[in-house]
Amino acid sequence: MAEIIQRDGTWTFDGETLRIVPGRDKGVSLLRKTLGELAVPVRAVAAISFEQGKKSGRLRLRLRDGADPLLQVTHGKLEDASDPYQLTVDSDRYGVAEYFVDEVRNALLLEQVPSEPSDSYLLPGPAVPLSATAGDGTVSFDGEQIRLEWKWNAEEAKSAAGARSLALSDLATVEWHPAVGWENGYLRFTVRHAPTKAPPKYDPNSVELFGFKKDPLMALVAAAVRARMPHPASPEPTAAIAGPASPTPSADTPGATRSPAPANDDHDALLRRLRELGELHQSGVLTDEEFSLAKQAVLKRL
């Protein structure tokens, strides 16, 4: 097991899961404290790096595209302080950070984690129920319904209409953008079959963000909603065509082709992996402990 404890938080890796616990220091961002502990499976990790500085360094964890709904909805626009996948490291802990990086990289190699984007969310997203107040409104989400309520500074177009509820099943997408310079940010819910070009300031399905401390909490709401929507890489459902269904050809039907039996590629690949691990162990690349852990992981999948 590898572990590094810093004021920003604690990272622990057991070979299969990297656990990220936010620190209690007053400098830790509100988003990270609200998000709480993260359990990142090794199959969700794309890479890890450590950057040294004169006074402090930084651990950076990069996840596979599409693995985490929070990263999916923020598109790299979170500030470093709010990014849960970064950890500031004191200079006297550089050796521990480098060891931690080696352990994660070895696990990625042994598990042969693919580098291509994930076609499903490998992290569950923020827990619900969840509520955040920022900008001109409050947004609450219970897993099925989104409720928007307006503050005193909301435009009359919103406040006059009063609080509104949106069903998760009616949403086409959810977007979060932080305030940049003089341009305000927003959290916008786009309702299926009812798109709008109204600015977030007047859109009753949007919360306008002014660049204050609590704005990133709206990203957590967006991530919780996104996690419960279909993954962007999931195939679109095929519409059924009306009319009598055609009979399914059987093996006895003239001209019918019998479906081939499923291949045993997965089993063969795992056996090849065991042979490769044995060769790496014999050549001294893997220690006895590393070989034993990797072998057990493969055998579990047979």
C-alpha positions, -999 to 999 in steps of 0.1 A, spaced: 0 0 0 12 35 -8 0 66 12 8 103 12 -6 126 38 -5 164 33 -25 195 44 -45 194 12 -56 158 18 -46 122 19 -41 99 -11 -40 61 -5 -35 34 -31 -40 -4 -24 -32 -16 -59 -69 -15 -71 -84 17 -57 -69 52 -52 -87 69 -23 -87 107 -21 -97 123 12 -98 161 14 -77 178 41 -92 198 70 -69 228 65 -87 260 61 -71 265 27 -89 234 12 -115 245 -13 -152 243 -5 -159 221 -35 -134 195 -23 -147 195 13 -183 192 0 -174 164 -25 -158 144 3 -139 111 -2 -134 97 -37 -127 61 -45 -111 60 -79 -108 25 -94 -74 19 -112 -93 12 -145 -105 48 -145 -69 62 -143 -51 73 -175 -19 87 -160 -3 101 -128 26 126 -125 46 145 -100 59 180 -106 87 193 -83 90 229 -73 114 249 -51 91 250 -20 64 225 -29 54 200 -56 22 188 -71 7 153 -77 -16 152 -107 -40 124 -115 -54 122 -150 -85 101 -155 -97 85 -187 -120 107 -207 -156 99 -199 -148 81 -166 -159 108 -142 -191 129 -145 -175 158 -127 -147 161 -152 -172 155 -180 -193 185 -170 -165 209 -161 -143 203 -192 -111 213 -174 -125 246 -162 -122 240 -125 -95 261 -108 -65 242 -95 -76 247 -59 -110 230 -66 -96 202 -86 -98 170 -65 -72 152 -86 -44 175 -76 -24 174 -43 1 199 -31 32 181 -17 57 196 7 94 194 -3 102 170 25 77 145 11 90 144 -25 104 109 -21 70 96 -9 53 113 -38 77 97 -63 71 63 -47 34 68 -49 36 76 -86 57 45 -92 31 23 -74 2 36 -95 21 34 -128 31 -2 -120 -6 -11 -114 -16 5 -147 10 -16 -164 0 -48 -147 -37 -43 -151 -32 -32 -188 -56 -3 -183 -66 10 -217 -58 46 -226 -89 52 -248 -120 70 -234 -144 51 -212 -178 43 -226 -194 44 -191 -190 63 -159 -165 46 -136 -171 70 -107 -207 75 -93 -206 113 -92 -216 134 -61 -241 118 -37 -277 130 -36 -297 147 -23 -276 177 -30 -283 214 -28 -263 245 -37 -269 283 -35 -249 306 -57 -254 334 -82 -291 342 -85 -306 310 -73 -307 277 -53 -307 243 -71 -316 211 -54 -314 176 -68 -328 144 -53 -318 120 -80 -350 124 -100 -362 160 -98 -343 193 -101 -358 222 -82 -348 258 -89 -356 286 -65 -347 323 -70 -329 348 -48 -336 384 -44 -312 394 -71 -328 373 -98 -343 390 -128 -381 395 -128 -384 371 -157 -373 344 -133 -387 355 -99 -421 363 -113 -425 327 -126 -415 314 -91 -398 281 -82 -398 254 -108 -392 217 -110 -376 197 -138 -377 159 -142 -344 142 -149 -361 123 -177 -371 155 -195 -335 168 -197 -314 168 -229 -283 181 -212 -268 200 -184 -240 226 -187 -217 244 -162 -195 273 -170 -176 294 -145 -174 332 -146 -144 344 -166 -133 380 -162 -163 403 -167 -184 375 -182 -207 357 -158 -209 319 -156 -240 297 -155 -256 264 -147 -281 256 -175 -305 227 -178 -317 222 -214 -351 206 -216 -357 181 -244 -378 195 -273 -377 230 -257 -343 246 -264 -339 283 -257 -315 310 -268 -322 332 -239 -292 343 -219 -288 326 -185 -298 359 -168 -334 355 -182 -336 317 -188 -358 301 -161 -339 269 -165 -305 285 -157 -287 299 -127 -265 328 -134 -231 328 -116 -211 359 -107 -177 344 -98 -180 340 -61 -167 314 -37 -198 291 -39 -200 290 -77 -180 257 -79 -207 239 -58 -230 243 -88 -206 221 -107 -213 194 -82 -250 196 -89 -243 195 -126 -221 164 -121 -247 147 -99 -273 152 -127 -249 142 -155 -240 110 -136 -277 99 -138 -281 107 -175 -271 84 -203 -234 84 -209 -223 104 -240 -207 73 -255 -238 51 -250 -256 42 -282 -288 60 -291 -319 38 -287 -332 25 -320 -368 34 -327 -391 5 -334 -406 4 -368 -444 -1 -368 -458 -31 -386 -459 -69 -383 -427 -84 -370 -408 -107 -393 -403 -142 -380 -368 -149 -368 -351 -175 -390 -343 -207 -372 -315 -230 -379 -339 -252 -399 -350 -223 -421 -336 -226 -457 -308 -201 -462 -306 -194 -425 -271 -191 -410 -265 -204 -376 -249 -178 -353 -213 -187 -345 -206 -198 -309 -191 -170 -288 -153 -169 -290 -132 -178 -260 -108 -148 -266 -111 -135 -231 -100 -167 -215 -71 -171 -239 -60 -135 -233 -59 -141 -196 -39 -173 -200 -14 -154 -222 -12 -127 -195 -3 -153 -169 25 -166 -191 38 -130 -196 37 -123 -159 57 -155 -153 83 -145 -178 86 -110 -162 90 -126 -128 117 -150 -140 136 -122 -157 135 -102 -125 113 -74 -137 86 -82 -112 94 -90 -75 78 -120 -58 52 -97 -42 43 -79 -74 41 -112 -93 18 -127 -66 -6 -97 -66 -7 -95 -104 -13 -133 -107 -42 -132 -82 -58 -103 -101 -57 -123 -133 -69 -156 -117 -100 -137 -103 -110 -129 -138 -107 -165 -152 
